């Protein structure tokens, strides 16, 4: 199964830095579609993502057949969560590559959702996660991880091409840190160009944990509105590529997955980070 192969590949990257992955395939670039209209002003540090429909998936990936999805509006962090932010709320910094403005990494899926809950509590919002069952209350107004569909929709920012800036990876270094330009380590957030909706490091630097369980055959059976992934699974979705992976992994529709690590497992991976989302405020 694809998730088994990918998990093994991820482990081999951790153990053997010389392992190779697919190289990006350059093609003719094209500007993304015109961005959707700006919604109500977002809180500081977040971007308001408008609701609309989009075509999700990647025709070159066997687990990502193209299909139309309708999304509700939501708010998303403009930047990856930094080590400074994480340590301020959680009291520790699990990252290997220390730097206050570097993305926090080495975090398990469970660490990310605990951060979301603590951030919600600090701001007087209702936490989304039950830490006994690891389920998400999507009706809560607090912070949570993006669904896989929310992540891809936000990443594309209206684009229908393989990358949010065009069809090929020739311009990828302007927008993302990956194996060809990262210098063998993650980099401080916000140094590259954002996508059309103002999201920085939406691809590259570190993989983004998503809320969803991974299902290799989920897309054909997913609901047409706000899909939230399978009800159960062995791994969670990660998206966006990372500093030691090839540019090919930075495609908008490329899917990856990893063990969530919420059981007693020694993790220590330096390629996984996250950003938070919230439901959009009700329109008055």
VOBA-1610 file (N, C-alpha, C; in pm, whole numbers, padded with zeros to 5 digits, always signed):
BEGIN
Unk+00084-00119+00000Unk+00000+00000+00000Unk+00088+00125+00000Unk+00034+00231-00057Unk+00115+00351-00072Unk+00157+00411+00060Unk+00066+00405+00164Unk+00103+00465+00291Unk+00216+00390+00359Unk+00223+00260+00341Unk+00332+00180+00399Unk+00463+00216+00333Unk+00460+00226+00201Unk+00582+00261+00127Unk+00630+00399+00167Unk+00536+00494+00176Unk+00577+00631+00209Unk+00632+00642+00350Unk+00570+00570+00445Unk+00621+00574+00581Unk+00762+00518+00586Unk+00786+00409+00514Unk+00920+00351+00509Unk+01019+00449+00449Unk+00977+00519+00345Unk+01066+00618+00283Unk+01099+00730+00380Unk+00998+00775+00455Unk+01024+00882+00551Unk+01124+00838+00655Unk+01110+00711+00704Unk+01204+00661+00803Unk+01345+00652+00745Unk+01354+00610+00620Unk+01486+00600+00559Unk+01551+00735+00545Unk+01474+00841+00524Unk+01531+00976+00517Unk+01589+01016+00651Unk+01523+00976+00756Unk+01571+01013+00889Unk+01702+00941+00919Unk+01709+00812+00880Unk+01825+00732+00914Unk+01940+00751+00816Unk+01908+00776+00691Unk+02011+00786+00588Unk+01989+00909+00505Unk+02063+01013+00531Unk+02043+01140+00461Unk+02073+01130+00314Unk+02140+01026+00270Unk+02174+01014+00129Unk+02066+00953+00044Unk+01954+00908+00102Unk+01847+00847+00023Unk+01792+00946-00076Unk+01754+00899-00193Unk+01703+00986-00297Unk+01554+00970-00313Unk+01489+01081-00356Unk+01349+01079-00389Unk+01333+01133-00530Unk+01210+01132-00581Unk+01186+01180-00715Unk+01225+01326-00727Unk+01282+01362-00840Unk+01318+01499-00866Unk+01200+01573-00927Unk+01193+01706-00905Unk+01084+01781-00964Unk+01093+01782-01116Unk+00979+01784-01179Unk+00974+01789-01324Unk+00932+01929-01366Unk+01021+02000-01430Unk+00990+02135-01473Unk+00894+02133-01591Unk+00819+02237-01602Unk+00728+02253-01714Unk+00704+02400-01737Unk+00618+02432-01828Unk+00587+02571-01854Unk+00507+02626-01737Unk+00548+02740-01685Unk+00477+02799-01574Unk+00364+02887-01623Unk+00265+02905-01538Unk+00151+02990-01571Unk+00100+03053-01443Unk+00050+03174-01448Unk+00000+03239-01327Unk-00122+03167-01275Unk-00143+03168-01142Unk-00262+03104-01086Unk-00387+03178-01126Unk-00501+03110-01109Unk-00627+03177-01134Unk-00641+03299-01045Unk-00729+03389-01084Unk-00751+03510-01005Unk-00799+03472-00866Unk-00738+03529-00759Unk-00779+03494-00624Unk-00926+03528-00600Unk-00988+03453-00510Unk-01126+03480-00473Unk-01134+03611-00395Unk-01249+03673-00386Unk-01263+03800-00315Unk-01223+03788-00169Unk-01167+03893-00115Unk-01127+03895+00025Unk-01250+03893+00114Unk-01245+03812+00220Unk-01355+03805+00314Unk-01333+03908+00426Unk-01412+03894+00531Unk-01399+03984+00645Unk-01257+03980+00700Unk-01216+04089+00758Unk-01079+04101+00808Unk-01049+03991+00910Unk-00933+03928+00895Unk-00894+03818+00983Unk-00820+03872+01106Unk-00818+03793+01215Unk-00738+03832+01332Unk-00591+03843+01296Unk-00515+03914+01377Unk-00372+03932+01352Unk-00303+03797+01338Unk-00220+03785+01235Unk-00144+03662+01214Unk-00218+03554+01140Unk-00343+03580+01101Unk-00421+03481+01028Unk-00469+03539+00896Unk-00505+03451+00806Unk-00555+03489+00674Unk-00698+03436+00662Unk-00787+03520+00610Unk-00924+03478+00588Unk-00934+03405+00454Unk-00971+03279+00458Unk-00981+03197+00338Unk-01127+03191+00295Unk-01159+03240+00177Unk-01299+03245+00134Unk-01354+03108+00098Unk-01483+03091+00116Unk-01546+02966+00076Unk-01571+02963-00075Unk-01558+02847-00133Unk-01582+02830-00277Unk-01567+02682-00309Unk-01571+02647-00437Unk-01545+02510-00478Unk-01413+02507-00554Unk-01349+02389-00556Unk-01224+02374-00629Unk-01208+02229-00668Unk-01115+02204-00759Unk-01083+02068-00800Unk-00964+02021-00719Unk-00986+01919-00638Unk-00884+01866-00549Unk-00820+01744-00612Unk-00690+01726-00588Unk-00622+01607-00634Unk-00509+01636-00731Unk-00448+01529-00782Unk-00335+01539-00875Unk-00345+01422-00971Unk-00357+01450-01097Unk-00376+01344-01198Unk-00260+01247-01205Unk-00143+01287-01153Unk-00025+01201-01158Unk-00007+01116-01033Unk-00100+01128-00937Unk-00089+01051-00813Unk-00202+00949-00804Unk-00171+00820-00789Unk-00276+00717-00788Unk-00373+00728-00672Unk-00331+00791-00561Unk-00421+00804-00446Unk-00490+00940-00441Unk-00481+01018-00550Unk-00537+01153-00549Unk-00615+01184-00676Unk-00715+01103-00712Unk-00793+01132-00833Unk-00862+01268-00822Unk-00872+01337-00935Unk-00934+01469-00936Unk-01082+01459-00902Unk-01128+01549-00817Unk-01269+01554-00781Unk-01303+01693-00729Unk-01426+01734-00747Unk-01469+01868-00706Unk-01514+01869-00562Unk-01469+01972-00488Unk-01500+01985-00346Unk-01550+02127-00319Unk-01651+02139-00236Unk-01702+02269-00193Unk-01653+02296-00051Unk-01592+02412-00031Unk-01533+02447+00098Unk-01605+02564+00162Unk-01624+02558+00293Unk-01673+02672+00370Unk-01556+02764+00403Unk-01582+02892+00430Unk-01471+02982+00467Unk-01410+02944+00601Unk-01283+02976+00619Unk-01214+02950+00746Unk-01096+03046+00759Unk-01034+03046+00873Unk-00914+03126+00900Unk-00794+03034+00910Unk-00680+03078+00857Unk-00558+02997+00862Unk-00441+03085+00902Unk-00350+03030+00983Unk-00228+03103+01019Unk-00152+03144+00895Unk-00104+03267+00896Unk-00025+03317+00783Unk+00109+03245+00775Unk+00163+03206+00891Unk+00294+03141+00898Unk+00283+03006+00969Unk+00379+02920+00946Unk+00395+02801+01028Unk+00416+02841+01174Unk+00372+02758+01266Unk+00396+02785+01408Unk+00546+02782+01433Unk+00597+02887+01496Unk+00741+02898+01521Unk+00778+02834+01655Unk+00908+02813+01672Unk+00957+02759+01798Unk+00928+02855+01913Unk+00938+02983+01888Unk+00909+03083+01991Unk+00763+03073+02036Unk+00671+03063+01942Unk+00528+03049+01975Unk+00502+02920+02052Unk+00560+02812+02004Unk+00535+02683+02066Unk+00587+02679+02209Unk+00709+02726+02230Unk+00769+02722+02364Unk+00694+02813+02461Unk+00647+02926+02413Unk+00573+03019+02498Unk+00447+02954+02553Unk+00378+02876+02473Unk+00253+02813+02517Unk+00275+02680+02587Unk+00371+02601+02537Unk+00384+02463+02584Unk+00499+02443+02683Unk+00589+02540+02693Unk+00694+02532+02793Unk+00816+02452+02752Unk+00818+02401+02630Unk+00936+02328+02583Unk+00949+02348+02433Unk+01062+02305+02381Unk+01089+02318+02238Unk+01151+02187+02190Unk+01074+02102+02123Unk+01125+01971+02082Unk+01213+01975+01957Unk+01231+02092+01897Unk+01296+02103+01767Unk+01444+02067+01773Unk+01492+02007+01667Unk+01634+01978+01652Unk+01710+02103+01609Unk+01653+02175+01512Unk+01719+02291+01454Unk+01669+02417+01524Unk+01737+02454+01632Unk+01689+02561+01718Unk+01701+02699+01651Unk+01598+02780+01677Unk+01591+02916+01627Unk+01452+02969+01654Unk+01437+03082+01723Unk+01304+03128+01763Unk+01206+03146+01649Unk+01255+03186+01532Unk+01166+03207+01418Unk+01168+03090+01320Unk+01240+02985+01354Unk+01231+02863+01274Unk+01098+02794+01303Unk+01046+02719+01208Unk+00924+02644+01238Unk+00953+02539+01346Unk+00860+02522+01438Unk+00876+02413+01533Unk+00870+02282+01455Unk+00958+02189+01486Unk+00959+02058+01422Unk+00990+01953+01527Unk+00990+01827+01486Unk+01002+01721+01585Unk+00875+01703+01665Unk+00763+01759+01617Unk+00636+01747+01689Unk+00552+01633+01633Unk+00497+01555+01723Unk+00401+01452+01684Unk+00267+01518+01653Unk+00179+01444+01587Unk+00044+01494+01561Unk-00023+01532+01693Unk-00004+01449+01794Unk-00067+01476+01924Unk-00011+01603+01988Unk+00117+01632+01967Unk+00174+01757+02019Unk+00108+01877+01953Unk+00084+01866+01823Unk+00022+01975+01749Unk-00120+02003+01798Unk-00199+01898+01823Unk-00336+01922+01867Unk-00340+01971+02012Unk-00245+01930+02093Unk-00237+01985+02230Unk-00205+02134+02225Unk-00119+02174+02133Unk-00090+02316+02114Unk-00218+02389+02074Unk-00292+02332+01980Unk-00417+02395+01936Unk-00511+02418+02054Unk-00527+02318+02139Unk-00616+02331+02255Unk-00566+02438+02352Unk-00436+02440+02377Unk-00382+02538+02472Unk-00396+02679+02415Unk-00372+02694+02288Unk-00388+02825+02224Unk-00533+02872+02235Unk-00626+02780+02216Unk-00769+02813+02230Unk-00800+02861+02371Unk-00752+02785+02470Unk-00780+02823+02609Unk-00723+02958+02644Unk-00601+02987+02599Unk-00537+03115+02629Unk-00616+03233+02572Unk-00688+03208+02463Unk-00763+03315+02397Unk-00912+03312+02430Unk-00950+03228+02525Unk-01089+03223+02567Unk-01181+03157+02466Unk-01127+03068+02384Unk-01204+02997+02283Unk-01229+02853+02327Unk-01325+02789+02265Unk-01356+02650+02299Unk-01257+02556+02231Unk-01182+02476+02306Unk-01088+02381+02244Unk-01162+02282+02154Unk-01097+02243+02048Unk-01160+02155+01950Unk-01138+02007+01979Unk-01030+01972+02052Unk-00991+01832+02061Unk-01021+01769+02197Unk-01071+01647+02192Unk-01084+01562+02309Unk-00955+01481+02317Unk-00874+01504+02418Unk-00742+01441+02425Unk-00747+01298+02476Unk-00865+01248+02507Unk-00879+01106+02541Unk-00911+01024+02417Unk-00992+01079+02329Unk-01031+01008+02208Unk-00959+01058+02083Unk-00894+01174+02096Unk-00825+01238+01984Unk-00920+01276+01870Unk-01045+01300+01903Unk-01143+01344+01804Unk-01154+01495+01805Unk-01198+01549+01692Unk-01208+01694+01676Unk-01355+01735+01671Unk-01389+01836+01750Unk-01522+01897+01744Unk-01515+02013+01646Unk-01561+01990+01524Unk-01550+02091+01420Unk-01645+02208+01442Unk-01739+02196+01535Unk-01830+02306+01565Unk-01769+02406+01663Unk-01660+02366+01732Unk-01597+02456+01829Unk-01532+02573+01758Unk-01518+02685+01831Unk-01459+02805+01768Unk-01310+02820+01792Unk-01249+02717+01853Unk-01106+02723+01881Unk-01019+02680+01764Unk-00891+02664+01793Unk-00793+02628+01691Unk-00787+02477+01671Unk-00755+02438+01549Unk-00739+02297+01515Unk-00643+02287+01397Unk-00608+02165+01360Unk-00530+02143+01240Unk-00621+02150+01118Unk-00570+02192+01004Unk-00655+02195+00885Unk-00689+02054+00839Unk-00806+02040+00781Unk-00834+01916+00711Unk-00745+01911+00587Unk-00731+01794+00530Unk-00651+01781+00408Unk-00710+01867+00297Unk-00842+01871+00287Unk-00907+01953+00184Unk-00884+02102+00209Unk-00893+02145+00334Unk-00867+02286+00366Unk-00723+02322+00330Unk-00630+02232+00364Unk-00490+02263+00333Unk-00470+02279+00182Unk-00520+02185+00102Unk-00498+02195-00042Unk-00569+02314-00103Unk-00690+02341-00057Unk-00765+02456-00107Unk-00690+02586-00078Unk-00639+02600+00045Unk-00564+02719+00082Unk-00433+02728+00006Unk-00366+02615-00013Unk-00240+02613-00086Unk-00260+02657-00230Unk-00361+02605-00295Unk-00386+02639-00436Unk-00422+02786-00453Unk-00495+02843-00360Unk-00534+02984-00368Unk-00593+03020-00504Unk-00676+02933-00556Unk-00739+02957-00684Unk-00670+02894-00803Unk-00550+02841-00785Unk-00475+02783-00897Unk-00523+02641-00927Unk-00517+02604-01053Unk-00553+02468-01096Unk-00431+02390-01144Unk-00314+02452-01139Unk-00191+02392-01186Unk-00126+02306-01078Unk-00023+02230-01115Unk+00042+02141-01020Unk+00099+02215-00900Unk+00157+02330-00924Unk+00207+02419-00818Unk+00118+02543-00815Unk+00109+02609-00702Unk+00018+02724-00696Unk+00067+02842-00779Unk+00193+02836-00824Unk+00248+02943-00907Unk+00261+02904-01053Unk+00230+02780-01089Unk+00241+02738-01228Unk+00248+02588-01245Unk+00273+02545-01368Unk+00270+02403-01399Unk+00399+02329-01366Unk+00511+02399-01358Unk+00640+02335-01332Unk+00710+02397-01214Unk+00820+02333-01172Unk+00891+02372-01049Unk+01003+02473-01073Unk+01012+02531-01192Unk+01124+02620-01222Unk+01133+02738-01126Unk+01019+02787-01077Unk+01018+02903-00986Unk+01001+02863-00840Unk+01009+02736-00809Unk+00981+02689-00673Unk+01070+02754-00567Unk+01197+02779-00601Unk+01289+02837-00503Unk+01247+02976-00457Unk+01162+03042-00533Unk+01112+03173-00491Unk+01007+03162-00380Unk+00948+03043-00366Unk+00835+03025-00275Unk+00859+02925-00163Unk+00958+02838-00177Unk+00969+02726-00083Unk+01113+02687-00056Unk+01135+02630+00064Unk+01262+02567+00100Unk+01247+02417+00077Unk+01335+02361-00004Unk+01335+02217-00031Unk+01478+02171-00046Unk+01502+02047-00092Unk+01637+01992-00083Unk+01741+02067-00164Unk+01701+02139-00269Unk+01797+02207-00355Unk+01841+02343-00302Unk+01767+02401-00207Unk+01804+02537-00164Unk+01802+02559-00013Unk+01764+02458+00066Unk+01746+02479+00210Unk+01876+02471+00290Unk+01985+02425+00227Unk+02111+02416+00298Unk+02114+02308+00404Unk+02031+02205+00387Unk+02035+02091+00479Unk+01969+02113+00613Unk+01877+02208+00619Unk+01808+02236+00746Unk+01686+02323+00719Unk+01588+02323+00811Unk+01475+02415+00797Unk+01520+02560+00815Unk+01443+02652+00764Unk+01478+02793+00765Unk+01371+02876+00836Unk+01406+02998+00884Unk+01306+03083+00949Unk+01185+03106+00860Unk+01070+03117+00921Unk+00946+03130+00845Unk+00939+03268+00778Unk+00862+03274+00669Unk+00829+03401+00607Unk+00935+03465+00521Unk+01039+03390+00482Unk+01145+03450+00400Unk+01118+03440+00250Unk+01034+03348+00210Unk+01002+03329+00069Unk+00873+03402+00034Unk+00841+03407-00094Unk+00718+03471-00138Unk+00597+03391-00090Unk+00487+03459-00056Unk+00365+03387-00020Unk+00288+03346-00144Unk+00187+03262-00124Unk+00098+03232-00236Unk+00000+03348-00256Unk-00093+03333-00348Unk-00183+03443-00384Unk-00275+03485-00270Unk-00293+03402-00170Unk-00377+03437-00056Unk-00297+03478+00066Unk-00166+03501+00049Unk-00085+03556+00156Unk-00034+03455+00257Unk-00026+03327+00220Unk+00024+03223+00310Unk+00170+03195+00279Unk+00256+03206+00380Unk+00399+03184+00365Unk+00435+03040+00401Unk+00534+02985+00329Unk+00582+02849+00357Unk+00468+02748+00353Unk+00371+02770+00268Unk+00262+02674+00257Unk+00314+02545+00193Unk+00423+02556+00117Unk+00496+02440+00066Unk+00642+02451+00110Unk+00704+02337+00134Unk+00844+02334+00172Unk+00866+02369+00320Unk+00991+02375+00360Unk+01037+02401+00497Unk+01008+02280+00586Unk+00886+02259+00630Unk+00849+02136+00702Unk+00712+02090+00654Unk+00689+01960+00660Unk+00558+01906+00628Unk+00455+01959+00727Unk+00333+01981+00680Unk+00222+02025+00764Unk+00140+01904+00811Unk+00126+01888+00941Unk+00030+01791+00992Unk-00111+01838+00957Unk-00194+01747+00908Unk-00336+01773+00886Unk-00419+01693+00986Unk-00545+01728+00999Unk-00631+01660+01095Unk-00666+01518+01052Unk-00672+01493+00922Unk-00728+01369+00868Unk-00644+01244+00891Unk-00712+01132+00913Unk-00649+01004+00891Unk-00623+00990+00740Unk-00518+00916+00706Unk-00488+00893+00565Unk-00563+00769+00516Unk-00624+00782+00398Unk-00687+00669+00333Unk-00649+00669+00187Unk-00583+00564+00141Unk-00535+00559+00003Unk-00651+00565-00097Unk-00767+00516-00058Unk-00882+00514-00147Unk-00995+00605-00098Unk-00961+00708-00022Unk-01064+00794+00038Unk-01131+00887-00063Unk-01056+00942-00155Unk-01112+01046-00243Unk-01239+01003-00317Unk-01245+00885-00377Unk-01366+00848-00451Unk-01492+00839-00364Unk-01475+00822-00233Unk-01591+00809-00145Unk-01611+00928-00053Unk-01529+01033-00068Unk-01537+01148+00021Unk-01661+01232-00010Unk-01719+01298+00091Unk-01835+01384+00067Unk-01797+01504-00018Unk-01891+01561-00092Unk-01859+01673-00181Unk-01839+01806-00109Unk-01881+01816+00017Unk-01865+01939+00092Unk-01782+01915+00218Unk-01678+01997+00236Unk-01595+01995+00357Unk-01556+01854+00402Unk-01492+01775+00318Unk-01451+01640+00358Unk-01349+01645+00472Unk-01359+01548+00562Unk-01275+01548+00683Unk-01196+01420+00700Unk-01186+01341+00596Unk-01106+01222+00601Unk-01179+01102+00656Unk-01116+00984+00650Unk-01176+00861+00702Unk-01202+00870+00852Unk-01290+00784+00901Unk-01322+00782+01044Unk-01209+00723+01128Unk-01124+00642+01066Unk-01015+00577+01139Unk-00901+00547+01042Unk-00785+00516+01098Unk-00671+00483+01016Unk-00546+00465+01100Unk-00439+00424+01038Unk-00312+00401+01108Unk-00220+00522+01103Unk-00239+00608+01004Unk-00151+00724+00988Unk-00235+00849+00964Unk-00171+00965+00982Unk-00235+01093+00956Unk-00171+01157+00832Unk-00248+01240+00767Unk-00200+01309+00647Unk-00102+01419+00684Unk+00006+01429+00607Unk+00094+01545+00609Unk+00103+01598+00467Unk+00118+01728+00453Unk+00116+01791+00321Unk+00226+01896+00307Unk+00266+01922+00183Unk+00344+02040+00152Unk+00492+02022+00124Unk+00549+01906+00156Unk+00693+01890+00134Unk+00775+01946+00249Unk+00906+01930+00241Unk+00993+01973+00350Unk+01134+01998+00298Unk+01217+02051+00386Unk+01349+02099+00351Unk+01442+01992+00296Unk+01423+01866+00331Unk+01513+01761+00280Unk+01448+01676+00171Unk+01328+01716+00125Unk+01258+01644+00021Unk+01263+01721-00111Unk+01240+01650-00220Unk+01250+01712-00352Unk+01135+01808-00378Unk+01152+01892-00479Unk+01049+01986-00517Unk+00923+01920-00564Unk+00931+01797-00610Unk+00814+01724-00656Unk+00711+01709-00545Unk+00758+01700-00421Unk+00669+01686-00306Unk+00595+01814-00270Unk+00635+01925-00330Unk+00573+02054-00302Unk+00452+02082-00391Unk+00417+01988-00478Unk+00297+02005-00559Unk+00173+02015-00469Unk+00078+02095-00512Unk-00042+02119-00430Unk-00118+01991-00397Unk-00122+01897-00491Unk-00202+01777-00472Unk-00126+01656-00421Unk+00003+01671-00389Unk+00084+01557-00346Unk+00048+01517-00203Unk+00019+01388-00182Unk-00022+01338-00052Unk+00091+01258+00013Unk+00102+01273+00145Unk+00200+01198+00223Unk+00134+01165+00356Unk+00192+01075+00433Unk+00131+01039+00560Unk+00234+00985+00656Unk+00203+00990+00785Unk+00297+00944+00886Unk+00222+00897+01011Unk+00288+00812+01088Unk+00234+00769+01217Unk+00211+00891+01305Unk+00092+00907+01362Unk+00065+01028+01441Unk+00145+01036+01569Unk+00193+00923+01621Unk+00281+00928+01737Unk+00214+00964+01866Unk+00080+00945+01879Unk+00018+00983+02006Unk+00025+00872+02108Unk+00082+00755+02074Unk+00115+00654+02174Unk+00260+00675+02214Unk+00308+00596+02304Unk+00443+00616+02358Unk+00548+00571+02258Unk+00578+00660+02165Unk+00675+00631+02060Unk+00783+00740+02061Unk+00908+00700+02050Unk+01016+00797+02039Unk+01015+00851+01895Unk+00983+00979+01880Unk+00963+01034+01746Unk+01086+01109+01700Unk+01099+01234+01739Unk+01219+01310+01709Unk+01240+01345+01564Unk+01139+01337+01478Unk+01158+01372+01338Unk+01170+01524+01325Unk+01259+01568+01238Unk+01281+01712+01221Unk+01222+01763+01090Unk+01120+01696+01041Unk+01060+01735+00913Unk+00912+01766+00925Unk+00854+01757+01045Unk+00711+01778+01062Unk+00682+01900+01148Unk+00597+01988+01097Unk+00551+02104+01170Unk+00402+02122+01145Unk+00351+02243+01166Unk+00207+02264+01147Unk+00173+02412+01150Unk+00054+02443+01106Unk-00009+02572+01128Unk-00155+02546+01166Unk-00218+02642+01230Unk-00353+02624+01282Unk-00457+02689+01193Unk-00579+02640+01205Unk-00694+02704+01142Unk-00804+02722+01248Unk-00902+02805+01211Unk-01022+02824+01292Unk-01140+02839+01197Unk-01260+02808+01246Unk-01379+02835+01168Unk-01394+02985+01150Unk-01443+03025+01034Unk-01467+03168+01011Unk-01581+03216+01101Unk-01570+03337+01154Unk-01678+03390+01237Unk-01809+03396+01158Unk-01919+03377+01225Unk-02050+03386+01161Unk-02072+03527+01107Unk-02126+03535+00985Unk-02153+03666+00926Unk-02273+03732+00993Unk-02258+03858+01021Unk-02368+03932+01088Unk-02452+04005+00983
//
